[in-house]
Each structure stands twice: as C-alpha cells, then as structure tokens.
C-alpha cells in the first residue's frame, strides 16, 4: 500500500482533540503531456511527479465543532482567494463528509511555496490534510478511499496524498506507478511576479488544438527503469503547457535559457506555470547556480531547493 502512518497507541491520546503537524512538500513536473480531452471536459494527462524539499508547514487539529483555516506567511490575499476555495479546506471538508467524522477542525497553514506558480503548493496542502485526518480518524478510510477523495480535488493531489517521492502518473492523476527516486540534486526555481491560472492554460491549449497524444513517436515504449536516472529523465522531459504559456509570457523562454546557461541538465516550466525550474547537472549546483543566476531572473524570485529523497511519516501527537 502507498499509505502508512507512524501512530501512537490509541490510548496515548485523547479522542476528543488530536493534532497533527507535518510539512506539505511541493513538486516539480518533469514531464507533462496532454493526451486527450474527454467529453466531460477533463483532460487525460501523462506526467512525472517529483517532490522537492521546499514545503509549507501545516498543523491540523480536531475540535468539538469549530471549523477554521488560518493562513500565514508571505501570501497575496488576492491570490489566496476565499477560504471555501482553499484546497486544504476542501480536503478537510471532503474527508469529514466521506468518513462521517464528528466534530470540526482547525488548520494552521504557513505558506512557503509560492501561490499560482505551478509548484503544487495548494495540492500539497490538501494531500497533507488528507493524510493527517486519516491518521487521526477513529476508523481510517485507507488509501483507496483517500486516493478517490484526492482525485476529485486535482490531478496532482493523489500523488501528494501518497507516500511516494517520485511517480509516473496518467489519466486524471489517479493512476500512479511509484518509481525509485533519482539521486538528490540541487534545484533552482525562478518564480515570476505573475501567476498562471490552470484553467487559462488549458484554454490556451484548446485554442491551439494541441493533440500531443496523436503522435506515436511521443508515446513510444520506454524503459521505466530509465526514469530513475537523470539522463533518462532529461530524455523524456517535456511540458505541453510551456509553448502556450511562453507565447503569452515570453519571459518564460528567457528563464529557461538562463537556467540552461547556468548548467542545469533539465530546465522547463513546471505544471501550468508560471515557475520555471532547473535541475542542476551532476557537476554543478548550490552556490554555482546562485552565482550564475544572479541578476538573471528579470525580476523573478529565485528559490534554491533540492529534490526530495523521502516523505516524512505521519505522526499524531496528543
């Protein structure tokens, strides 16, 4: 199973009020292909998910009835939106409804992952909340049910609700194959001052009538084992969103070029943008990337992080 939890014995904490503290890790999409658009409007995807060390901090508490969400950190209130649209809130309410869990919840969320940058911060928060509540539940739903809830929240939420660091996913993100993570590498993130809304990006794709899945060369068989090696990942790395987003925001092309010039083995848009990420080559990273990218961000925020090698276990504390 993908779900596991390190829990205290049931009698080690009070049933009325339990708390959970963990980090919600974000991700980079090393491969993002739009295979087909269903009649329902949903898009079939093929993507490689890889967690990064950059993370939001979340505390979840069960209460006797109160429900609230408190967000702190460097956040733009306009980008944050109303609480009912927040993915952490939606994940909690969905879990309570599906499980019949009594009482309420308090979510304390410290944002560190940029909002609207395609880094999956909101999805990571939702995944962390689902894992937390399932660990605190008197009768846990278990992985299949949690994955179902996650899939209704977003294509990347099932992965971020799982115990996997790295996975190949397809469909609507609900089908995943966990992979052995490649060796940890330094990662440079260039986050522009503008956000890209996922719905807009899909609309731009539709307008260009992108049909990536129709090209047999793109879907040729490959050895899954090659995806555990950075050279193999670089060979398939591609993002169908990148051309249409860059057409409207040409600075994306400049950011990709800057990361390539700085020595990154992989440089591309993550998700629907607006963040561009670069994975350092085997011989360079860290301070070398920082020096190379000084002044190259064109007003973008530069963040240095690393690819993750493990997912922190769930710990319930009294």
C-alpha positions, 0 to 999 in steps of 0.5 A: 500500500502507498499509505502508512502512518507512524501512530501512537497507541490509541490510548496515548491520546485523547479522542476528543482533540488530536493534532497533527503537524507535518510539512506539505512538500511541493513538486516539480513536473518533469514531464507533462503531456496532454493526451486527450480531452474527454467529453466531460471536459477533463483532460487525460494527462501523462506526467512525472511527479517529483517532490522537492524539499521546499514545503509549507508547514501545516498543523491540523487539529480536531475540535468539538465543532469549530471549523477554521483555516488560518493562513500565514506567511508571505501570501497575496490575499488576492491570490489566496482567494476565499477560504471555501476555495482553499484546497486544504479546506476542501480536503478537510471538508471532503474527508469529514463528509466521506468518513462521517467524522464528528466534530470540526477542525482547525488548520494552521497553514504557513505558506512557503511555496509560492501561490499560482506558480505551478509548484503544487503548493495548494495540492500539497496542502490538501494531500497533507490534510488528507493524510493527517485526518486519516491518521487521526480518524477513529476508523481510517478510510485507507488509501483507496478511499483517500486516493478517490477523495484526492482525485476529485480535488486535482490531478496532482493531489493523489500523488501528494496524498501518497507516500511516494517521492517520485511517480509516473502518473496518467489519466486524471492523476489517479493512476500512479506507478511509484518509481525509485527516486533519482539521486538528490540534486540541487534545484533552482526555481525562478518564480515570476511576479505573475501567476498562471491560472490552470484553467487559462492554460488549458484554454490556451491549449484548446485554442491551439488544438494541441493533440500531443497524444496523436503522435506515436513517436511521443508515446513510444515504449520506454524503459521505466527503469530509465526514469530513475536516472537523470539522463533518462529523465532529461530524455523524456522531459517535456511540458505541453503547457510551456509553448502556450504559456511562453507565447503569452509570457515570453519571459518564460523562454528567457528563464529557461535559457538562463537556467540552461546557461547556468548548467542545469541538465533539465530546465522547463516550466513546471505544471501550468506555470508560471515557475520555471525550474532547473535541475542542476547537472551532476557537476554543478549546483548550490552556490554555482547556480546562485552565482550564475543566476544572479541578476538573471531572473528579470525580476523573478524570485529565485528559490534554491531547493533540492529534490526530495529523497523521502516523505516524512511519516505521519505522526499524531501527537496528543 
